[in-house]
């Protein structure tokens, strides 16, 4: 299975000040990184896309939802992550992950509607350099 030092849980959130004056935690950093990666087509969503990217070793980071329905799904993703030594972060809610990776409709005000649950997403291309990416890489370095 996956190494203990690579499994990262989103509840353990160290705080860092953000450029805009707010506080950045792990969830907001993940949201920022995923947003920038989406712009550069650097995100794979769902089991099929994620497994293909993991198997080809094109992945920088794997994000797995804790509330995944299928145990085989989780075991497959964790085994591929452990085999290729790719860092993994677990988030609590699949609907929230689905919103972050763009599996939703937006209304006129920009609020998410009809959010689809996502159990796994991987980042293949970070996009441009950002404070959120630096936070994530520092956090992963501290965990290992």
N, C-alpha and C positions, 0 to 999 in steps of 0.2 A: 504494500500500500504506500501511501505518501509518507514522506519523512515528517517527523514532528516539527522540525525547524522550518518547513516550507508552508505548513498549514497556518494561515493567518485568519483570525476571526475579526469581523468588522466592529464588534462591540468594544474591543480594546483600542480606544481612539485617543492618541496623544494630540494635544492642541498646538497649533502653530498659527501665528497671525498671517492673514491673507493680505495681498496687495491693496484690496479695496477697503481695508480697515476692519473687516470681520475676522472671525476665527475659522480656521480651516481644520476640519477633522478628516478622518479617513473616508467617510461617505462623500463629503463635498469634494475632496480631492479626486476620488474615483469618478464622480459625476463630471468634473472638469476634464479629466483625462479622456473619458469616453466621448465627451462632446467634441474635443479636438480630433480624436481618432476617427470619429464618424465623418467629419468634414473631409478627411483624407482617405476615405474608404479603407480604414485600417482596423475595422471591427468585424469579427465573425460572430454570428448569433445562432444559437440552436445547436443541437447535437451533431448533425451531419457536417455543417461548416466548421464547427470547433474541432471535431475529431480529425477532419482532413488537414486543418492548419496545424494541429498538435503533432500529427504524424509526420508532416513535412518539416517540422521544427521551424516554423515561420513565426512563432508566438513569443512575445515579450512577457505577457502576463495573462493569467487565466482567472476569471471571476466566476465563482460557482455559488448558486443559491442554496441556502440551507433547507428551504422548504420544498425541495425537489420530491416528486411523487415516487419516482422509480429508484430503487437501490442499485440496480444494475447500471443505470445511467451515471450515478455518482461514482461507482466503483471503476467504470471505464474511464471517465475523465481523470479521476485521481491516479489511476494506474499509468495513463499516458503522461500525466504531469510528472509523476515520480520517475518514470523511465527516461524522460528527456531533461530532467532537472529544471523545470519551469516553475517559477513562483506562482502560488495560488492564493487568492483572497476569497473568503466566503462572506457573502452578504446575507442578511436575515430574510429579506422579502424578494420573491421572484417578480412580483408586479413592479416593485421599485426598480429592479434591474431592467425589466422590460421597458420602463419609461426612460431610463438613462440611455439605453441603446437604440431608442427610436422606434420601438414597437407600439406606437400609439398614434392617435389623431390629436391634433391641437385645435382648440377653438380660437375665436378671434382675439381673445385676451392672451393667448399663449398657454392656457392651462391644458393639461393632458386629459383627454377623454378616450374611452375605449382602450384602456391599457391592456396589452397582452402579456401574460406571464412568460418570463424567460428564465430558464434554469441554468444556462451556461453562456458565457460570452468570453471571447479572447481578443486581446489587442495585438494586432500584427504590425501596425505602424503607429507610433506615438503621435505623429503630427509634429507641430512646432513645439519648441521648448517652452515650458510654462512652469509656474510655481507649483501647480498641482502635480506635474510629472516629477519634479524634484522632491516633493513631499513623499510621493509613492515610492520612489527609488530609495530615499533615505529610510523610510519605514521598513521596506523589504530588507535593506542591508542590516538594520538593527535586529530584525527577526531571525536572520540566519547566523 
